[in-house]
Every structure is written in C-alpha cells, then in structure tokens.
Amino acid sequence: MFKTGLNPTLVSLNTIVNGLCVEGRVSEALSFTRHMENAGYEPNGYTFGALVNGLCKIGDRVNAVVCLRNMIERNYEPNVVIYNAIIDGFCKEGLVSEALNFFSEMNDRGINPSLVTYNCLIQGICNIGEWKKASFLLNEMMEKGIRPDVQTFTILVDGFCKEGLILEAKSVICFMVQMGEEPNVVTYNSLIGGYCLTNKMDEAVKVFDLMVLRKCLPSVVTYNSLIHGWCKVKDVDKAMCLLNEMVNEGFYPDVVTFTTLVAGFCEVGKPLAAKELFFKMKEYSMVPNLLTCTVVLDSLIKCHFRFEAMLLFRAMEESDLDLDIVIYNVMIEGLCKDGKLSDARKVLAHLLVKGLSFDSYTYNIMIGGLCREGLLDDAEGWLKKMEENGCPPNTCSYNVFVQGLLRKRDFLRSRKYLQIMKGKGFAADATTTELLIGFYSADKESSAFSRVAA
C-alpha cells in the first residue's frame, strides 16, 4: 500500500491494524504499525488501543504493557477499555495482584472503572479462591453506583460453589433476584455443580427442576454436571438415565459426557460396560480424547482384562489419536505387572519409533517389573540409563530397586543403594522400611546394615 503512491488516511490504516488484531494476526499488526511510522504516519490512541487489545487476547501481556507505556509516553491517554484488556489479561493468567496494580493506576489517572473492569477483577479473584476480596469488590462497585449484572452475580455464585460454600452461593442468588436479575443457565449450572461437588445429589436435582420450572433451558453442561455427580456417588444407573433423557430432549452428549460415564463405570468395576460406552461414541460421530482412552485402558488392565486392553491399545495406535507417554505408561505397567516383559519391551520400542521419550515413570515401571521377575542386574541397568539419558532417578526409582534387592536378600547392593539414597537426600518409603525391618530381624549383620539405613 505504501509503495503504490496512494495516501491512505490514518483511519484506514487503523482499520487494517484493528482487523489484523481481531483475526489474531497481532505480529502482522505490529509490523504494519512500524511501516506506518516509517511512512510518516503517527500511531494514535486508537492504534495503540487495538494493539493492546490484540496482544492481551493472544496472552502476550508483557508486550501489551510495553504498548500501554509507549502510548502514555506519546501523550495519548489510555481509556477504560484499554485498561480492561490489560486487567483481564493478567487475571486470566492468575496474576491478580498485578491486575489490581493496574486497577489502582487507572484510578490514579482519573479513569473510572466500568462494570467490565469489576467483572474481570471479581472473576480473577474468584479463580484464586479469594472470595472475601471478591465480595469486597462487589460492595465497592455498588457504592460507586455501578450496578452488578447477571455475569457479576454468576461469577460469585460459581466461585462460592467451587469452594463448597453453597449457603453463600444461595445468598448471592437471593440477592441478585432482589436486584431484579434473573439467574441464567450458567448461574444454575454453577449451583448444580456445587451440590454435585459436595455429593448432595437430591439438592442438585431440585435446582435442575427449579430451572426447568422457571423456563430456563438446561444445557449439555447441566446434564454433564448431574451425570458427573451421580457417577461420583457411584450411581451409574441414574447417570445412564440422564444420558437417555438428554438425548430424548434433543441434546447431543459430548466427549465430556462419555468420558464421565466411562470413568464412572470403571470406578464401580464395570470395565466392559465402560468399553461398550467408549465404542458407542462413534454413533454420535465423536472421537474419544486421550483422557477417555486412558481411563478405559487403565480400568481394563486393573480388572485383569488384559486381552481386551491390548486390542483397545492396538486400535488406538492405528487411529488418528496422538498418543502421549501417559497412555504408553499405562499399557507398559499393565504388561509388567502381568510378567510380560518381552511385550512391554516391544511397546517401549514402538514408543521410541513414534519419537516419544521415556519419563521417570516409564523407567520406574520397568525397574519394578524387572525386580518382580528377579532380573536385578537388568533393573540396575535401567537405573543407570536414567542418569545417562538425562532423567535422574528419583526417590521412587531408588525405593523400587532397593525393594527388589531386599526381597532377593541382596545385602551388599541394598546397602550400597541405601547409601546413595541417603547422599541424595532420599528417604526410604513405607514399603522399603517394612522390608528393612524384616531384614533386621532375620539378618545377623543387621546392626551394620541399620547404621546405613538410618
């Protein structure tokens, strides 16, 4: 544009900057702004406002602040919208004290906070569990003549419910109704979630009935909360009834719905039913996420359905799912506990082919599996590999190996590794301690041994 000989107005250029920021192309917007300046156009308050807002939306709060400072240095006065973007950005990152500093700064500059300002701050404060400060801000905004809206009240209800403070949440709802604000679906969902969190399912159902009575249409989130609640109290039959009800009411269950149900059936020891639900997801054109897969696989293994677990694992590998180290660890651990070390090694080899790296849990699984089979030299080799591969053994690694040595009455190496543990500041865990006590009582050399282990 600048090379064509055209002379666009600053308004036109600002429109481009804002458009790029809205689309998330903030780096291009910054580059375009530099070209503007080189072409003799001075960015104004609108330019900086668009850039600050764009930077905050992509989480680049550092450069957003740089932009704000640059704006002030050029004698452009930031407005409440710009400060709201900065405050919201810091609150979303959990940096509430920094957000409050900017809140103080805007007050010092004579910029009056808006409803949005307070909602951002109350949300950020509730997110870190500081509900007393949130209540203080509610009182402050009302003293300044700023009327809270349904979002303000819902933020507070949600914050109280997540802390298990249901009575306080109900008080907020009573107050919002007195203020003429009708609770919306998000408000009701928060209260239902709070009752489910505290296992008060009868109360959760009453809230659900109340919202329907008040013509507030439930959402998938509403049903998911109730399904999670029933699964949490191990009543999977009621959870399944809700699944059928939501489908009959025209709601499509999502991945969260099925993951919750799958976990619920696993928790009550019904992994095959969980597996059936897992495959039922296809009927709703849904692809299971890694969490769903991990839950089902782990449950099948723990309930000793090894064959079904292996079939599922192979199907997952052949799917488009981007399997991570966690799911491989679940499978490897199951094989090791079943004494199938050769199969575990094959899975490990495939893991490396996929470009994944072992974590400390992977190493610990293999050390434990080898120790159970009495292959102590191999287990020691894996312990040494950890250090060589930049994954230093942790307290679990040493405890698992020492336990293997003690079970095989390998006194010399047990003493050696207990000394290493002591030097690294690692303590014997409950199982190691129990084995040591047994060793002391049976071994004549226990006095020398105990001095090392103490």
Secondary structure, DSSP 4 states (H G I P E B T S, - for coil): -TTTT----HHHHHHHHHHHHHTT-HHHHHHHHHHHHHTTPPP-HHHHHHHHHHHHHTT-HHHHHHHHHHHHHTTPPP-HHHHHHHHHHHHHTT-HHHHHHHHHHHHHTTPPP-HHHHHHHHHHHHHTT-HHHHHHHHHHHHHTTPPP-HHHHHHHHHHHHHTT-HHHHHHHHHHHHHTTPPP-HHHHHHHHHHHHHTT-HHHHHHHHHHHHHTT----HHHHHHHHHHHHHTT-HHHHHHHHHHHHHTTPPP-HHHHHHHHHHHHHTT-HHHHHHHHHHGGGGT----HHHHHHHHHHHHHTT-HHHHHHHHHHHHHSS----HHHHHHHHHHHHHTT-HHHHHHHHHHHHHTT----HHHHHHHHHHHHHTT-HHHHHHHHHHHHHTT----HHHHHHHHHHHHHTT-HHHHHHHHHHHHHHTPPP-HHHHHHHHHHHHH-TTHHHHHHHH-
